[in-house]
Amino acid sequence: MTAAPKVVLATRNAHKVPEIRRILESAGAAVDLVAVSEFPEVQDVAETGLTFAENALLKARSVAEATGLPALADDSGLAVEALGGMPGVFSARWAGRHGDDGANLRLVLAQLESVPDAHRQAAFICVAALALPDGTSATEEGRVDGAVIRAPRGENGFGYDPIFVADGSTRTTAELAPAEKDAISHRGRAFRAIAHHLAALA
């Protein structure tokens, strides 16, 4: 039996690895997904792009080049209409320090405090990127529309999940079971689409 091809996930976010592994498995992608943390010599990549696609490709191409293996990356965030589409690509560092989920969430809620419920529309957007050592690459986008509520609810998920309710739902993303979240999430949609590109690696 042929071993599944090894693919490096270009993230140091411990929450993302099991989530993306679940999504790819559910999509039938037969790959051995490993975190970039297994390659301590690989340097972090500055996310200097101004779009989700630019940042996802920067990370995937850098890791593919450094490891000589196919690499997956994503860039994702919350785009709030009342904030002009922000925090967008700056979602992970909106409050100033990268990855401080609590501070980021509190800042968005503070910025929306005076915005009426009818105007709190937002979307979670994710671009997944696959880069191969030969320089070829592909991207896919996933999006879920919804709204930002006034106080966090739920213990699952991470980031802005506790304050986002998808259209057609009454529960925040953080109140959904992992499989429920994967089925509707921006990341689920993007990585299920990128799974079709991974089939060529087998």
Buried (B, 14 or more C-beta within 10 A) or exposed (E): EEEEBBBBBBBEBEEBBEBBBBBBEBBEBBBEBBBBEEBEEBEEBEBEBEEBBBBBBBBBBBBBBBBEBBBBBBBBBBBBBBBEBBBBBBBBBBBEEEEBBEBBBBBBBEBBEEBEEEEBBBBBBBBBBBBBBEEEBBBBBBBBBBBBBEEBBBEBBBBBBBBBBBEEBEEBBBBBEBEBBBBBBBBBBBBBBBBEBBEEBE
